[in-house]
Amino acid sequence: MSTPFAGFQNEVYLNGLFGQQPELPFGWRETEAAAHQAMTAEAVGYVAGAAGAEDTMRANREAFDRWRLVPRMLRGIPAERDHSTTILGTAMPAPVMLAPVGVLSIVHEGAEPAVARAAARLGVPMIASTAASHTMEEIAAAGEDAAAGSPRWYQLYWPADRELAASFVRRAGAAGYGAVVVTLDTWQLGWRPRDLATAYLPFLQSIGIANYLSDPVFRTGLDKTPEDDPGAAVLKFVGLFNNPALGWDDIAFLRDHTRLPLVLKGIQHPDDVRRAADIGADAVVCSNHGGRQVDGAVASLDALPGVVEAAGALPVLFDSGIRSGADACKALALGAAAVLLGRPYVHGLALAGEEGVHHVLRCFLADLDLQSGLAGHRSVHELTRESLTRTE
């Protein structure tokens, strides 16, 4: 079904005729700068920071500069273009999803429920983080309030307790999530100098552990409830978050506890893609966690072609560095089935809560629509490696 995403710019211009000036910025750099002004120093460090010298985060952006779209002319492009797709049974108006981002209450009191409502209004799937400030059930309810049947996936940080992991995915299934995204690259937090400089880790303040505190398996064994002794609950969380022993065989355990599709996030090496396919994963996400885990790691866009080639029929989603419609076009042209948008929607949340997220998403979708159309494609599904040229 065609969706006139590009019509958003006409709406803005027409409103200007009646003296209605925009209250929020449109460029991602301007939005980021404004959001940083609205956030606390600790929140800026947590959201904007990355591992080590932040070389990987910079590499993610630089990789997009090495690829350029090659526009084609006179190809009979329709005024309204159809970008819709379905991935693992989840329908979406364009191959765009919201990446899992935790502890969103540190940037705005609306936090994850505000994001869920904004995404649901547009039909864009949200991937809810295990490290959310609100429970997965509260996030799901917020999305349903905005649009019944709104699409959503659940992201799992696998704790050092198998039964707790199983409980999380059972809850996700009961709450209507359409897939489980297992993040593989964060079995321990990376070295993040910005957070260290402010000695700030929100989890130690009981922020971002709502799914733990509400879980019956987690609550078992506590001498007192988390409400009565929050400090003891935080200490238990700290003891469970790191799980360096996690291995490929553990995925089979998870498969036994959910019928939901399993997506493995954090893949950058072709051999790991093949291993994921061998153990029955339904999709992978080519990602380096936005540069937040391994400094000096390969840029995700540079890893993407090799990951796609090794994946065969296995869908490959992409994140790490996506900021604009042009970025999305490049990743889709290189074989991604969909892109995950992360920091930009967090910036929108910081600026104006639900409406800020909604604004950022409308900007992103309009940009994606226009970029692909003006480059000579009837939809983003026509983008291929031939749509690009590589520069050095």
FENTA-V339936 format. One record per residue. N is the residue number from 1. RES is the residue in one letter. PSI is psi in degrees with one decimal (none if undefined). NEAR is the number of other ideal C-beta (glycine too) atoms within 8 Angstrom. D_FIRST is the distance of its C-alpha to the first C-alpha in Angstrom with 2 decimals. Layout:
{{N/RES/PSI/NEAR/D_FIRST} {N/RES/PSI/NEAR/D_FIRST}}
//
This chain:
{{1/M/129.2/5/0.00} {2/S/142.1/7/3.80} {3/T/120.5/13/6.44} {4/P/63.5/8/9.93} {5/F/-39.5/14/11.95} {6/A/-18.3/10/14.62} {7/G/-14.3/8/15.28} {8/F/-39.4/11/17.32} {9/Q/-35.6/9/20.14} {10/N/-38.4/8/20.36} {11/E/-43.4/8/20.68} {12/V/-46.7/9/23.51} {13/Y/-40.6/8/25.26} {14/L/-38.9/8/25.16} {15/N/-33.7/9/26.56} {16/G/-31.1/9/29.28} {17/L/-26.4/6/30.39} {18/F/19.1/6/31.32} {19/G/12.5/5/33.15} {20/Q/102.7/6/30.63} {21/Q/141.9/5/31.08} {22/P/143.5/8/28.91} {23/E/-17.8/4/30.64} {24/L/148.4/12/28.94} {25/P/164.4/7/28.91} {26/F/-31.4/7/25.96} {27/G/145.7/6/27.38} {28/W/-32.7/9/27.57} {29/R/-41.3/6/31.30} {30/E/-38.7/9/32.06} {31/T/-43.0/16/30.14} {32/E/-46.5/12/32.05} {33/A/-43.2/8/35.35} {34/A/-39.5/12/34.86} {35/A/-40.1/14/33.91} {36/H/-32.1/10/37.04} {37/Q/-30.2/6/39.09} {38/A/-16.1/7/37.75} {39/M/159.3/12/38.36} {40/T/161.2/6/41.70} {41/A/-37.2/7/43.30} {42/E/-41.2/9/42.89} {43/A/-39.8/11/39.16} {44/V/-45.8/10/38.74} {45/G/-40.8/13/40.71} {46/Y/-42.6/13/38.70} {47/V/-44.4/13/35.24} {48/A/-19.5/9/36.15} {49/G/168.0/11/38.72} {50/A/-176.5/11/38.68} {51/A/145.5/13/41.23} {52/G/-129.9/11/44.54} {53/A/5.0/4/44.64} {54/E/26.3/11/40.81} {55/D/-37.3/10/40.79} {56/T/-40.4/16/37.82} {57/M/-42.7/13/35.71} {58/R/-39.7/9/36.75} {59/A/-35.5/13/36.14} {60/N/-43.9/16/32.51} {61/R/-41.0/10/31.98} {62/E/-31.5/9/34.31} {63/A/-34.5/13/32.41} {64/F/-31.4/12/29.36} {65/D/-23.1/7/31.80} {66/R/-12.1/8/32.90} {67/W/136.5/14/29.54} {68/R/137.5/7/28.33} {69/L/144.2/12/25.23} {70/V/97.1/9/26.22} {71/P/142.7/7/24.21} {72/R/147.4/6/23.81} {73/M/162.7/5/24.01} {74/L/52.6/3/23.15} {75/R/13.1/8/20.19} {76/G/52.1/4/18.10} {77/I/128.1/9/15.37} {78/P/152.5/7/12.66} {79/A/-35.0/4/13.01} {80/E/125.0/7/9.45} {81/R/147.9/12/8.25} {82/D/113.8/9/5.58} {83/H/7.1/15/7.87} {84/S/154.0/10/6.69} {85/T/168.9/11/9.58} {86/T/127.1/8/12.09} {87/I/121.5/12/15.74} {88/L/39.4/11/18.57} {89/G/-1.3/7/16.55} {90/T/115.3/11/15.03} {91/A/144.4/8/11.29} {92/M/150.2/16/10.46} {93/P/-16.9/11/8.02} {94/A/159.7/14/10.24} {95/P/63.1/13/13.34} {96/V/131.8/12/15.52} {97/M/161.1/14/17.85} {98/L/121.8/14/20.95} {99/A/151.7/9/24.08} {100/P/123.7/11/26.85} {101/V/128.3/11/29.43} {102/G/179.5/10/32.43} {103/V/43.7/13/34.93} {104/L/-12.6/14/32.65} {105/S/-14.6/12/35.20} {106/I/-15.3/13/37.33} {107/V/-24.2/11/35.01} {108/H/142.4/11/34.07} {109/E/-24.7/5/35.17} {110/G/-29.2/9/31.62} {111/A/-144.4/13/31.11} {112/E/-38.7/15/28.50} {113/P/-35.7/12/27.59} {114/A/-40.8/14/26.67} {115/V/-43.4/16/24.39} {116/A/-41.5/17/22.81} {117/R/-43.6/13/22.15} {118/A/-43.9/17/20.70} {119/A/-41.4/17/18.31} {120/A/-35.2/15/17.32} {121/R/-25.9/9/16.53} {122/L/-4.5/11/13.70} {123/G/13.2/11/12.76} {124/V/126.3/15/14.51} {125/P/136.3/12/16.88} {126/M/135.0/16/20.53} {127/I/109.6/14/23.26} {128/A/134.1/15/26.32} {129/S/144.5/11/29.66} {130/T/-34.2/11/32.77} {131/A/28.7/10/34.61} {132/A/157.0/17/32.84} {133/S/-17.8/12/34.94} {134/H/159.6/10/33.50} {135/T/158.5/9/33.19} {136/M/-31.3/14/30.06} {137/E/-40.5/9/30.26} {138/E/-38.3/11/30.42} {139/I/-43.9/16/27.41} {140/A/-42.6/14/25.36} {141/A/-38.4/9/26.64} {142/A/-43.3/14/25.69} {143/G/-41.1/15/22.04} {144/E/-34.6/12/22.09} {145/D/-35.0/6/23.81} {146/A/-37.1/11/21.03} {147/A/113.8/9/18.14} {148/A/134.6/4/18.98} {149/G/16.0/5/17.73} {150/S/137.4/13/17.01} {151/P/143.1/12/16.86} {152/R/146.4/16/20.14} {153/W/162.6/16/22.49} {154/Y/131.6/17/26.25} {155/Q/129.3/14/28.39} {156/L/120.8/14/31.91} {157/Y/114.2/10/35.00} {158/W/112.8/11/37.25} {159/P/168.2/11/40.52} {160/A/43.5/8/43.94} {161/D/106.7/8/43.88} {162/R/-38.9/7/42.00} {163/E/-32.2/7/42.09} {164/L/-41.3/13/40.55} {165/A/-44.0/14/37.69} {166/A/-38.2/12/37.23} {167/S/-42.4/12/37.32} {168/F/-47.2/15/34.61} {169/V/-30.7/15/32.15} {170/R/-43.3/10/33.15} {171/R/-39.9/12/32.46} {172/A/-43.2/14/29.02} {173/G/-43.4/10/28.18} {174/A/-28.9/6/29.63} {175/A/4.1/10/27.68} {176/G/17.6/7/24.26} {177/Y/144.7/14/23.60} {178/G/-10.5/12/21.43} {179/A/161.3/14/23.54} {180/V/122.3/16/26.84} {181/V/110.3/14/27.14} {182/V/114.3/13/30.83} {183/T/121.4/13/32.12} {184/L/-19.2/10/34.90} {185/D/7.8/11/36.35} {186/T/46.2/11/37.68} {187/W/-7.4/9/40.42} {188/Q/146.3/6/42.56} {189/L/140.7/4/41.84} {190/G/171.8/12/42.32} {191/W/109.2/7/45.00} {192/R/93.2/11/43.52} {193/P/-34.5/8/46.14} {194/R/-41.8/10/44.40} {195/D/-37.9/12/44.39} {196/L/-35.2/8/47.89} {197/A/-27.1/7/49.14} {198/T/5.6/9/48.34} {199/A/46.0/6/49.15} {200/Y/117.2/8/45.83} {201/L/103.0/7/44.04} {202/P/-28.1/10/42.12} {203/F/-33.1/14/42.35} {204/L/-12.4/7/46.09} {205/Q/19.6/6/45.52} {206/S/21.0/10/43.44} {207/I/128.5/10/40.20} {208/G/11.3/11/37.35} {209/I/23.5/12/39.02} {210/A/-37.4/11/37.69} {211/N/-32.4/13/36.25} {212/Y/-51.6/13/39.70} {213/L/-26.3/11/41.67} {214/S/-3.0/8/39.70} {215/D/131.0/12/39.87} {216/P/-34.3/6/42.51} {217/V/-43.0/10/43.42} {218/F/-41.4/15/43.94} {219/R/-23.9/10/46.01} {220/T/131.4/6/48.24} {221/G/-14.5/4/51.37} {222/L/135.3/12/51.38} {223/D/-34.6/4/54.70} {224/K/158.5/6/53.09} {225/T/157.1/7/49.58} {226/P/-29.1/11/47.51} {227/E/-34.7/4/48.02} {228/D/-29.7/5/51.77} {229/D/75.7/10/52.08} {230/P/-31.6/8/49.08} {231/G/-43.4/6/51.12} {232/A/-35.8/11/51.68} {233/A/-40.5/15/47.98} {234/V/-43.4/12/47.14} {235/L/-38.5/8/49.79} {236/K/-41.3/12/48.36} {237/F/-47.2/12/44.90} {238/V/-38.9/9/46.50} {239/G/-16.6/7/48.15} {240/L/-23.1/13/44.94} {241/F/-47.6/10/42.38} {242/N/133.8/7/43.83} {243/N/69.9/10/43.44} {244/P/-16.0/6/44.73} {245/A/-3.8/5/45.52} {246/L/131.3/8/41.89} {247/G/175.9/5/41.43} {248/W/-33.8/6/39.12} {249/D/-22.5/6/40.75} {250/D/-25.1/10/39.63} {251/I/-34.9/13/36.01} {252/A/-36.8/9/37.22} {253/F/-43.6/11/38.64} {254/L/-39.2/16/35.35} {255/R/-32.0/9/33.68} {256/D/-14.1/5/36.32} {257/H/3.8/9/35.32} {258/T/146.0/11/31.57} {259/R/-0.9/3/29.02} {260/L/149.9/12/26.27} {261/P/144.1/10/25.02} {262/L/126.8/14/27.36} {263/V/128.4/16/26.37} {264/L/121.1/14/29.32} {265/K/133.4/14/29.20} {266/G/13.4/12/31.75} {267/I/132.2/14/31.83} {268/Q/-14.4/12/33.16} {269/H/136.5/9/35.36} {270/P/-37.2/9/34.36} {271/D/-35.1/7/36.98} {272/D/-31.9/9/35.44} {273/V/-46.1/15/32.05} {274/R/-38.2/9/33.92} {275/R/-40.3/9/35.79} {276/A/-42.7/12/32.63} {277/A/-39.3/11/31.34} {278/D/-34.0/6/34.78} {279/I/3.7/9/34.88} {280/G/19.0/9/31.55} {281/A/148.6/12/29.24} {282/D/-19.2/10/25.55} {283/A/166.4/15/24.56} {284/V/160.4/16/26.41} {285/V/117.6/15/26.02} {286/C/112.2/16/27.87} {287/S/146.0/15/29.57} {288/N/27.0/17/32.99} {289/H/34.1/12/32.34} {290/G/23.6/13/32.04} {291/G/11.9/17/35.63} {292/R/-5.4/10/37.01} {293/Q/-57.8/10/38.78} {294/V/112.0/9/40.43} {295/D/138.4/13/41.68} {296/G/6.1/6/41.91} {297/A/162.6/11/39.18} {298/V/141.0/8/36.92} {299/A/141.6/14/33.92} {300/S/-39.8/16/30.74} {301/L/-33.7/15/29.10} {302/D/-31.6/8/32.28} {303/A/-22.8/13/32.08} {304/L/-48.9/15/28.42} {305/P/-41.6/9/28.99} {306/G/-37.6/9/31.76} {307/V/-44.4/16/29.89} {308/V/-43.4/12/26.90} {309/E/-42.6/8/29.40} {310/A/-24.4/10/31.27} {311/A/-26.4/12/28.27} {312/G/-121.4/5/27.39} {313/A/-6.0/3/24.53} {314/L/124.1/12/24.74} {315/P/138.1/11/21.81} {316/V/116.8/16/23.20} {317/L/166.2/16/21.90} {318/F/137.1/16/23.64} {319/D/179.9/16/25.37} {320/S/91.4/14/28.52} {321/G/-7.3/14/28.46} {322/I/122.9/14/24.82} {323/R/-29.9/8/25.13} {324/S/171.1/10/22.79} {325/G/-36.5/14/19.62} {326/A/-41.1/10/21.99} {327/D/-46.2/12/23.31} {328/A/-42.7/16/19.96} {329/C/-42.1/16/19.36} {330/K/-44.3/13/22.82} {331/A/-40.6/13/22.48} {332/L/-38.7/13/19.25} {333/A/-29.9/13/21.06} {334/L/6.6/13/23.98} {335/G/-1.1/11/22.12} {336/A/139.8/14/20.86} {337/A/-27.0/10/17.94} {338/A/161.2/14/17.34} {339/V/150.8/15/19.58} {340/L/123.2/14/21.41} {341/L/127.9/13/22.27} {342/G/-92.3/12/25.73} {343/R/-39.2/11/28.37} {344/P/-41.0/14/26.25} {345/Y/-26.9/15/24.85} {346/V/-38.3/13/28.41} {347/H/-41.0/17/29.62} {348/G/-40.8/18/27.26} {349/L/-44.4/18/28.58} {350/A/-34.0/13/32.11} {351/L/-41.0/11/31.67} {352/A/28.8/10/30.04} {353/G/-138.3/10/29.08} {354/E/-44.3/12/25.73} {355/E/-31.9/9/25.03} {356/G/-41.3/16/26.02} {357/V/-43.9/15/23.58} {358/H/-42.4/12/20.75} {359/H/-47.4/11/21.91} {360/V/-41.1/13/22.12} {361/L/-41.4/15/18.60} {362/R/-39.4/11/17.22} {363/C/-46.8/10/19.58} {364/F/-45.7/14/18.62} {365/L/-39.2/17/14.84} {366/A/-42.7/14/15.70} {367/D/-44.8/11/18.28} {368/L/-45.0/16/16.15} {369/D/-48.8/16/13.62} {370/L/-43.9/12/16.70} {371/Q/-47.1/14/18.76} {372/S/-40.6/16/16.53} {373/G/-47.0/12/15.80} {374/L/-21.9/7/19.46} {375/A/-1.9/13/20.57} {376/G/27.3/9/19.09} {377/H/135.8/12/15.89} {378/R/-23.6/9/12.55} {379/S/168.3/9/11.11} {380/V/-18.3/13/13.30} {381/H/-11.9/6/13.27} {382/E/-8.9/9/15.61} {383/L/131.9/11/18.10} {384/T/178.0/6/21.32} {385/R/-28.1/8/24.96} {386/E/-12.9/5/25.49} {387/S/-5.9/12/23.43} {388/L/159.1/12/26.31} {389/T/147.9/6/30.03} {390/R/134.0/7/32.41} {391/T/163.4/7/35.23} {392/E/none/3/38.18}}
//
